[in-house]
Every structure is written in C-alpha cells, then in structure tokens.
Amino acid sequence: MKAYQLKILLKNSKPPVWRRCRVPAGITFSQLALILEHITESGACAEYEYEFYQAGIQVREWQGETGRAASFRYDCLCASDTFIDGLADQEEWFTFRPGDGRQYRVE
C-alpha cells in the first residue's frame, strides 16, 4: 500500500516545532485536513486551506459561493473532490492553514 511520510513544521517557531506522520495514498484533502488538525492539535474546522505556492494552487473546502476565488494568482480546488496523490507526487512542500491563525509547512 502506498503512503506518504509527512513532516509538519510550525512556521516561525524557534526552536522548530514539528511532527512526522504517514498518511495513506488515495485520500482527499478533506480527509488529510482531519489528520493534520489532529496532529497539530487544532480544532476541527472547515476554514482550513492548503497552498501550493510553486504550482499556484490553493485547496480548500467550498461552502456555497464563498471561498471559490480568494486570489487571482491561484487556481482554487475543492478539498473534498481533490485527491492528494497528484499534488503530493509533484510538489516537495505545501502550506497548511488550519483556520486558527497558525501556518504549517508540510514536506
């Protein structure tokens, strides 16, 4: 079974605060958010966001018409419809924002 090993690093923390985990391939970004929120001890919230800076992609949970186009520089994808495999295989890292103001670099 294919899996991804992730290093989750809290941005701007001195000394570095990080966690490591493995997640199965074939899950959606919504499912990954539940895992990352548990690991980072953030409350479960639908306001999370993933940003793939180099690819110019943001992934978030769409709730009606809000949140579809947050920025003209990024293509926005729906977290519940997008599987992690495509982006995880292409990108080395991404930013995860759980909705509580903190930001994590995930490698």
ZASEPA-89456 format. One record per residue: residue in one letter; x, y, z of N, C-alpha, C, O, CB in turn. Coordinates in steps of 0.001 Angstrom, whole numbers, padded with zeros to 6 digits, always signed. Last residue first. Glycine has a CB too. Example, Ala and Ser with C-alpha at 12.3 -4.5 7.8 and 13.67 -1.06 7.14 Angstrom:
% ZASEPA-89456
s+012850-002250+007080+013670-001060+007140+012900+000030+007870+013409+001138+008039+014084-000598+005725;a+013190-005690+007800+012300-004500+007800+013200-003300+007800+014236-003319+008465+011308-004473+009046;
This chain:
% ZASEPA-89456
e+006201+018963+004412+007146+018424+003418+006904+016941+003229+007594+016299+002436+008613+018676+003849;v+004427+021726+005257+004342+020262+005209+005225+019792+004067+005028+020167+002911+002856+019766+005023;r+004340+024320+007444+004984+023861+006216+004994+022338+006274+005507+021742+007222+006450+024454+006055;y+001555+025944+008815+002485+024819+008861+003050+024577+007479+002336+024621+006478+001796+023547+009394;q+000255+028567+010782+000615+028064+009460+001667+026973+009629+002554+027071+010478+001140+029215+008538;r-002543+029815+012706-001218+029203+012573-001004+028723+011152-001958+028499+010408-001051+028035+013559;g-005185+030627+012627-004135+031643+012529-002733+031082+012391-001819+031805+011996-004183+032520+013721;d-006933+028579+012493-006759+029195+013806-005642+030235+013807-005203+030674+014870-006469+028128+014846;g-006982+027289+010085-008078+028209+010372-007973+028885+011725-008837+029688+012077-009369+027484+010290;p-004804+025706+009299-005990+025061+009859-007143+026000+010189-008215+025516+010552-005610+024335+011079;r-002960+025733+006505-003506+026704+007457-004802+026123+008027-005803+026052+007314-003760+028107+006771;f-000067+024482+005110-001376+024116+005654-001777+025151+006682-001031+025423+007623-001355+022691+006283;t+001874+024630+002195+001494+025291+003441+000105+024827+003823-000797+024777+002986+001545+026842+003304;f+004094+022083+000902+002944+022974+000808+002679+023586+002176+003198+023116+003189+001689+022217+000286;w+006678+020514-001112+006120+021020+000138+004892+021866-000158+004668+022305-001286+007170+021842+000922;e+007177+019389-003602+008004+018963-002467+007409+019399-001129+007611+018727-000118+009416+019523-002608;e+004777+018140-005982+005324+019233-005167+006101+018691-003968+005735+017668-003390+004192+020159-004685;q+003930+015733-007209+004545+016797-008000+005292+017831-007159+006328+018341-007583+003492+017488-008811;d+002754+014051-005354+003811+013498-006203+004565+014586-006957+005727+014388-007313+003223+012505-007190;a+000841+015721-004277+001908+015215-003400+003058+014633-004212+004214+014716-003798+001355+014149-002441;l-000913+016126-006425-000089+017235-005944+001053+016758-005059+002136+017342-005092-000946+018228-005182;g-001958+013456-006758-001423+014247-007862-000484+015344-007396+000623+015477-007917-002546+014853-008651;d-002838+012574-004116-001797+011897-004890-001160+012771-005967+000066+012816-006073-002368+010674-005528;i-004995+013714-002837-003657+014228-002522-002584+013699-003466-001527+014313-003601-003292+013875-001098;f-007902+014610-004732-007085+013611-004049-005654+014128-003895-005170+014891-004731-007098+012267-004824;t-010672+016666-004429-009290+016582-004908-008504+015580-004068-008449+015692-002844-008610+017972-004867;d-013131+017077-003298-013103+016470-004625-011691+016204-005146-011529+015581-006195-013829+017352-005593;s-012765+018386-000929-013461+017101-000871-013474+016378-002208-013793+015190-002261-014875+017305-000397;a-011486+020771-001702-010762+019771-000915-011447+018415-000918-010768+017388-000909-010604+020248+000505;c-011466+022239-004863-012300+021821-003740-011626+020658-003012-011241+019672-003640-013723+021418-004224;l-009085+024719-005829-009660+023394-005959-010462+023070-004708-010166+023571-003623-008564+022337-006200;c-008084+027602-007594-008676+027036-006382-009331+025701-006689-010045+025562-007683-009703+028006-005771;d-005124+029047-008654-006256+028226-009058-006779+027574-007791-005999+027047-006998-005857+027154-010152;y-004014+032340-007802-004092+030901-007534-005302+030278-008209-006361+030896-008320-004145+030640-006032;r-004192+035034-008222-002916+034379-008534-002970+032866-008400-002052+032178-008846-001835+034914-007639;f-006531+036056-007319-006418+035882-008761-005135+035158-009148-005001+034713-010288-006480+037226-009454;s-008039+034569-004499-006929+035318-005075-006862+035048-006570-007111+033929-007019-005592+034947-004390;a-010365+033279-003913-009788+034132-002878-008689+035017-003454-008442+036107-002939-009234+033282-001731;a-012952+032010-005168-011842+032758-005745-011293+033725-004710-011725+034876-004647-012284+033515-007020;r-014565+030521-003308-014166+029992-004612-012952+030716-005169-012003+030065-005606-015319+030093-005596;g-015473+031565-000910-014200+030866-000922-013775+030350-002276-012691+029775-002384-014254+029747+000015;t-018958+031143-001325-017846+031775-000619-016590+030924-000746-016656+029696-000693-018196+031995+000864;e-020986+029691-002442-020196+030537-003341-019015+031191-002646-018145+031746-003317-021072+031602-003947;g-020779+026760-000526-021592+027637-001358-020705+028422-002298-019773+027872-002885-022434+028587-000497;q-017840+026195+000444-019114+026285+001143-019987+027272+000391-019938+028476+000642-018923+026718+002633;w-015113+024126-000177-016047+025122-000707-017344+025046+000053-017885+023964+000280-016293+024914-002214;e-012096+023832+001422-013455+023305+001388-014380+024407+000882-014422+025498+001451-013904+022791+002800;r-009206+024214-000721-009995+024500+000479-011372+023887+000317-011764+023476-000775-010101+026030+000737;v-006135+024824-002148-007164+023801-001957-007876+024127-000658-007240+024298+000382-006551+022343-001931;q-004465+026670-004622-004998+026629-003263-006101+025586-003230-006898+025476-004161-005530+028032-002807;i-001602+026898-006646-002862+026214-006371-003207+026363-004889-002350+026203-004020-002776+024711-006768;g+000921+027413-007798-000135+028407-007878-001518+027815-007630-002486+028171-008302-000103+029075-009224;a+003125+025860-007536+002164+025453-008560+001049+026477-008731+000305+026417-009710+001570+024099-008212;q+004408+027114-005391+005096+026992-006676+004136+026647-007807+004327+027107-008933+006184+025936-006588;y+002418+026923-003311+002903+028205-003819+003519+028085-005207+003191+028863-006102+003919+028790-002863;f-000205+025527-002421+000943+025023-003171+001496+026222-003934+001088+026496-005063+000549+023819-004148;e-001943+025569+000491-001396+026423-000561-000151+025773-001142+000823+025509-000437-001071+027837-000018;y-005000+024759+002012-003691+024295+001570-003234+025244+000480-004030+025675-000355-003734+022805+001061;e-007024+025541+004820-006584+025855+003455-005209+025249+003227-004366+025227+004123-006555+027396+003209;y-010008+025507+006890-008626+025178+006564-008328+025477+005098-009223+025639+004269-008341+023705+006874;e-012553+025864+007882-011867+027044+007360-010417+026769+006963-009665+027712+006721-011905+028145+008387;a-013852+023909+009196-013953+023873+007740-013230+025049+007091-013290+025212+005873-015412+023868+007318;c-012182+022282+011880-012798+023483+011336-012838+023369+009819-011934+022784+009223-012030+024758+011779;a-011140+020970+014908-011683+020648+013594-012492+021833+013092-013379+022330+013786-012556+019364+013645;g-008415+022702+016473-009802+022250+016485-010261+021946+015058-009818+022594+014110-010720+023315+017137;s-005161+021304+016465-006074+022397+016125-007488+021845+016220-007708+020644+016060-005780+022987+014687;e-003069+019505+016801-003909+019846+017941-004708+021119+017703-004911+021916+018619-003062+019999+019181;t-001735+018469+014714-001318+019808+015137-002130+020327+016326-001910+021442+016800-001443+020778+013976;i-003113+016028+014449-001674+016027+014745-001215+017379+015286-000401+017436+016208-000871+015669+013486;h-005728+016916+013806-005491+016095+014999-004014+016149+015414-003705+016298+016596-005919+014630+014738;e-005251+018281+011448-005811+019008+012579-005632+018227+013880-005409+018820+014935-007291+019302+012340;l-004322+016171+009833-003403+017247+010210-003937+018061+011388-003160+018489+012242-003152+018166+009015;i-006708+014612+009606-005476+014038+010161-004544+015140+010659-004031+015062+011775-004758+013171+009106;l-008444+016437+008400-008797+015825+009687-007568+015254+010379-007405+015397+011590-009844+014722+009488;a-007041+016932+006022-007242+018017+006990-007607+017461+008362-007128+017962+009380-008341+018979+006502;l-007287+014512+004675-005969+014913+005166-006096+016023+006205-005334+016050+007172-005077+015374+004000;q-009965+014688+003973-009541+013650+004905-008174+013972+005493-007931+013731+006676-009509+012288+004209;s-009761+016823+002185-010650+016921+003347-010256+015897+004407-010219+016209+005597-012123+016712+002926;f-008103+015816+000208-007563+016859+001078-008460+017103+002290-007971+017548+003329-007383+018156+000294;t-008576+012215+000154-008823+013577-000314-008163+014575+000640-007724+014216+001733-010350+013854-000427;i-006359+009425-000467-007321+010150+000357-007493+011559-000221-006654+012031-000988-006854+010206+001854;g-004385+008054-001836-005762+007858-002254-006794+008527-001367-007985+008241-001488-006048+006422-002315;a-002052+006883+000646-002357+007480-000653-003835+007251-000946-004458+006359-000371-001457+006877-001786;p-002049+007504+004196-002228+006628+003038-002465+007430+001764-003016+008530+001807-003393+005669+003274;v+000613+009083+005954-000794+009080+005555-000934+008194+004326-000025+008142+003498-001314+010532+005266;r+002689+009367+008747+002453+008728+007447+000962+008742+007188+000154+008454+008071+003018+007264+007406;c+004484+012087+010326+003428+011072+010254+003423+010452+008863+004065+010946+007936+002034+011687+010586;r+006017+014270+012648+006159+013431+011461+005055+012387+011498+004723+011862+012561+007576+012758+011394;r+006243+017686+013681+005741+016325+013858+005965+015579+012552+006087+016185+011487+004223+016313+014269;w+007902+020470+015285+007487+019674+014140+006996+018308+014563+007293+017833+015660+008625+019530+013157;v+009258+023508+015918+008263+022573+016439+007740+021788+015248+007196+022368+014307+007095+023317+017209;p+012464+024957+016339+011454+024376+015449+010549+023379+016174+011012+022529+016934+012132+023689+014271;p+012627+027276+019164+013183+026260+018271+012074+025638+017420+010892+025773+017735+013918+025166+019082;k+010696+029063+017042+012083+028955+017480+012090+028403+018885+011560+029077+019768+012815+030325+017415;s+008590+029222+014257+008780+028743+015630+010272+028586+015900+011010+028040+015080+008032+027392+015865;n+007674+029862+011689+008135+030924+012590+008257+030477+014039+008048+031275+014953+007199+032094+012513;k+005439+027100+011237+006218+028212+010699+006507+029239+011781+005692+029462+012676+005481+028870+009528;l+005756+023847+012257+005096+025102+012576+005981+026246+012098+007138+026352+012504+004804+025215+014104;l+005846+021175+010031+006676+022140+010758+005888+023420+010991+005398+024024+010037+007985+022443+009982;i+005572+017921+009410+004715+019077+009622+005445+020033+010552+005640+019732+011729+003326+018664+010208;k+006394+015630+007067+006989+016378+008172+006203+017680+008262+006167+018455+007306+008553+016637+007958;l+005025+012543+005988+004966+013998+006044+005708+014523+007260+005656+013937+008340+003519+014474+006065;q+005049+009980+003732+005574+010392+005023+005653+011907+005015+006280+012493+004133+006971+009745+005316;y+002426+008286+002157+003307+009454+002143+003761+009738+003574+002955+009735+004505+002587+010702+001526;a+001975+005051+000658+001738+006038+001711+002732+007182+001544+003751+007044+000867+001864+005394+003130;k+000585+002170-000882+001367+003395-000993+000971+004366+000117-000202+004489+000469+001170+004045-002380;m+000839-001176+000000+000000+000000+000000+000888+001244+000000+001826+001349+000790-000957-000005+001217;
